[in-house]
Amino acid sequence: MRKLALLATAVFAATGLPAAANATVTLNNGDNSLTEQIHLDTNADNSDVLTVTGKTDGGLQVLFTGNTNIDGTSGNGYAQINDAAGGGVFNTLTITPGNFLGYTGYEFSIMYDGSKDNPIYLTIAYTLVGGGGGSFVFDPLAANSSPFNKLLYSNNANVDFRLAADGGDVIDSIFLSGRFGAGVNDPLAPILEEKQNDVDGVRDALPEPSTWAMMLLGFGAAGIAVRRSRKKGLATQFA
């Protein structure tokens, strides 16, 4: 069993399965240099729906899901996500891969309703393939708030943010929200628009850890069976 455990560790390392405990995800200013720009998927219904479908030229499908019905529009070729009904009811957005494993890089900009006097505290949360995750919370009153230094009441400057994962980690969902204040009970800030979406996608699905464990146990059982068969054959020869 000790050999099987060591083999499992080696297989996980060789396949690059993410280790959530050692997540290396950073948030930086974006520069629109990722490999695939996300457009609207023209084969999907993207008007007044809960989930808008985007697609890259390379065929990656990206899903944008709001807390309420949203619209997908195009601006400069990019998918843009807006409130379908208006009235400030659109306030959270989840971004997930539709037909691929996840992201090692994701870039976007987001604009909030800045009609209130108090600043917006932006939260960018993520989860990882294989478990785990984290979040970045922007305090607009902090003295040094880079890379968020242009975001106060609304992102009128279209500042791009980039989530980047390395060390074998792959992001499988991104969650955007904002609040008018630092407290968890402060009201959510309505999203005016989310756009400028670029992605570095990981296309090939990796086996789940449980699948690898079953495969390793199967290999081990097969090895034991072969060994017993050989011993039995030798015993028969000497008999």
C-alpha positions in Angstrom: 0.0 0.0 0.0 2.9 2.4 0.7 4.1 1.8 -2.9 0.7 2.6 -4.2 0.5 5.8 -2.2 3.9 6.9 -3.5 2.9 6.0 -7.1 -0.3 8.0 -6.7 1.7 11.0 -5.5 4.0 10.7 -8.6 1.0 10.4 -11.0 -0.7 13.5 -9.5 2.5 15.5 -9.9 3.1 14.3 -13.5 -0.4 15.2 -14.7 -0.4 18.6 -13.1 -3.5 18.1 -11.1 -4.1 21.2 -9.0 -3.2 21.3 -5.4 -5.7 23.7 -3.8 -3.7 24.1 -0.6 -0.8 25.7 -2.6 -2.9 27.8 -4.9 -0.9 30.5 -6.8 -3.5 32.8 -8.2 -2.7 36.5 -8.6 -4.7 39.6 -9.6 -3.1 42.2 -11.8 -3.9 45.0 -14.2 -4.8 43.5 -17.6 -3.5 44.6 -21.0 -5.7 42.6 -23.4 -2.9 40.3 -24.3 -4.4 36.9 -23.5 -4.7 34.4 -26.3 -8.4 34.3 -27.0 -11.0 37.2 -27.1 -14.5 36.2 -26.1 -17.3 37.2 -28.5 -21.0 36.4 -28.2 -22.0 33.0 -29.4 -24.3 33.7 -32.4 -25.9 30.3 -32.1 -27.2 31.0 -28.6 -30.1 33.1 -27.3 -28.3 35.9 -25.5 -31.2 38.3 -24.9 -33.0 38.5 -21.6 -31.7 35.2 -20.3 -30.1 34.0 -17.0 -27.0 32.8 -18.8 -25.3 34.5 -21.8 -23.0 32.3 -23.9 -19.7 33.6 -25.2 -17.3 31.9 -27.6 -13.7 32.4 -28.8 -12.4 32.0 -32.3 -10.7 28.9 -31.1 -14.1 27.4 -30.0 -13.9 27.9 -26.3 -17.4 28.4 -24.8 -17.7 30.7 -21.8 -20.9 31.1 -19.8 -21.9 34.3 -18.0 -24.7 33.8 -15.4 -26.3 36.6 -13.5 -28.4 36.7 -10.4 -31.2 37.9 -12.7 -31.8 37.9 -16.4 -29.0 39.6 -18.4 -28.3 40.7 -22.0 -25.3 39.9 -24.1 -24.2 42.5 -26.6 -21.1 43.1 -28.7 -18.6 46.0 -28.4 -15.4 46.1 -30.4 -15.8 42.4 -30.9 -16.0 41.6 -27.2 -18.9 40.0 -25.4 -20.6 42.6 -23.1 -22.9 41.7 -20.3 -25.7 44.1 -19.2 -28.8 44.2 -17.1 -31.8 43.0 -19.1 -34.5 44.6 -17.1 -32.7 47.6 -15.7 -33.5 49.1 -12.3 -30.2 48.0 -10.7 -31.3 44.4 -10.0 -28.2 42.8 -11.7 -25.5 42.7 -9.0 -23.6 39.4 -9.2 -22.0 37.6 -12.1 -20.5 34.1 -12.3 -18.2 33.2 -15.2 -17.6 29.5 -16.0 -16.2 27.4 -18.8 -18.8 25.7 -21.0 -16.8 23.1 -23.0 -13.3 23.2 -21.6 -11.6 22.5 -18.2 -10.9 26.1 -17.0 -8.7 29.1 -17.0 -5.1 29.8 -16.3 -5.7 33.4 -17.2 -8.9 35.5 -17.4 -9.1 39.3 -18.2 -12.2 41.5 -17.9 -13.4 45.0 -16.9 -16.5 45.8 -14.8 -18.5 48.9 -14.4 -20.7 49.5 -11.3 -23.5 52.0 -10.6 -21.8 54.9 -8.9 -24.9 56.9 -8.1 -24.5 56.5 -4.3 -22.0 58.6 -2.3 -20.2 55.7 -0.6 -17.4 53.8 -2.4 -17.9 50.4 -4.0 -16.0 47.5 -2.5 -15.3 45.0 -5.3 -14.9 41.2 -4.6 -13.4 38.9 -7.2 -13.7 35.3 -6.1 -12.6 32.1 -7.8 -12.7 28.3 -7.3 -10.1 25.8 -8.6 -10.4 22.6 -10.4 -9.9 19.9 -7.8 -11.2 22.1 -4.9 -10.3 25.2 -3.1 -10.3 28.8 -4.1 -10.0 32.3 -2.8 -10.9 35.9 -3.3 -9.6 39.5 -3.7 -11.5 42.3 -2.1 -10.7 45.9 -3.1 -10.9 48.5 -0.4 -11.2 51.8 -2.3 -10.1 53.8 0.7 -6.8 52.0 1.1 -3.7 54.1 0.6 -2.2 51.7 -1.9 -4.9 49.8 -3.8 -3.1 48.9 -7.0 -4.2 47.3 -9.3 -7.5 48.8 -8.4 -6.3 52.4 -8.1 -8.8 53.7 -10.8 -11.9 52.0 -9.4 -13.8 54.2 -6.9 -17.5 54.6 -7.5 -17.6 53.2 -11.0 -15.1 51.8 -13.5 -15.6 54.5 -16.1 -11.9 54.2 -17.1 -12.5 50.6 -18.2 -9.6 49.3 -16.1 -8.9 45.7 -17.0 -8.2 43.1 -14.3 -6.5 39.8 -14.8 -6.7 36.7 -12.8 -3.7 34.4 -13.4 -3.1 30.9 -12.1 0.1 29.0 -12.2 1.9 26.3 -10.3 -0.5 23.7 -11.9 -3.7 25.4 -10.7 -6.7 25.9 -13.0 -9.6 28.2 -12.3 -13.0 26.8 -13.0 -15.3 29.6 -11.9 -15.1 33.4 -11.3 -17.6 35.3 -9.2 -17.9 39.1 -9.4 -19.8 41.3 -6.9 -19.6 44.6 -5.2 -21.0 46.4 -2.2 -21.7 50.0 -1.2 -19.6 49.7 2.0 -17.2 47.3 3.6 -19.8 45.3 5.7 -21.3 42.0 4.6 -24.7 43.5 5.3 -24.2 46.5 3.1 -26.3 46.5 -0.1 -24.9 45.0 -3.2 -23.8 47.5 -5.9 -25.7 47.1 -9.3 -23.5 46.0 -12.2 -23.8 48.3 -15.2 -21.6 46.3 -17.6 -19.0 43.6 -17.7 -16.8 43.4 -20.8 -13.3 43.2 -22.3 -13.2 39.4 -21.8 -10.1 37.5 -22.8 -9.1 34.0 -21.7 -6.2 31.6 -21.6 -8.1 28.3 -21.5 -7.1 24.7 -20.6 -8.9 22.5 -23.0 -8.1 19.0 -21.9 -10.1 17.6 -18.9 -7.9 16.1 -16.2 -9.0 12.9 -14.4 -10.5 13.5 -11.0 -8.3 12.4 -8.0 -10.9 9.6 -7.2 -10.6 8.3 -10.8 -6.8 8.2 -10.5 -7.1 6.4 -7.2 -9.4 3.7 -8.7 -7.1 3.3 -11.7 -4.1 2.9 -9.4 -5.9 0.3 -7.2 -6.9 -1.5 -10.4 -3.3 -1.5 -11.6 -2.2 -2.8 -8.2 -4.8 -5.6 -8.3 -3.8 -6.6 -11.8 -0.1 -6.7 -10.8 -0.9 -9.0 -7.8 -3.0 -11.3 -10.1 -0.1 -11.5 -12.6 2.4 -12.3 -9.9 0.2 -15.0 -8.4 -0.4 -16.5 -11.9 3.4 -16.7 -12.5 4.0 -18.3 -9.1 1.3 -20.8 -9.8 2.8 -21.6 -13.2 6.2 -22.2 -11.7 4.7 -24.4 -9.0 3.0 -26.5 -11.7 6.3 -26.8 -13.7 8.2 -28.1 -10.6 5.4 -30.5 -9.6 
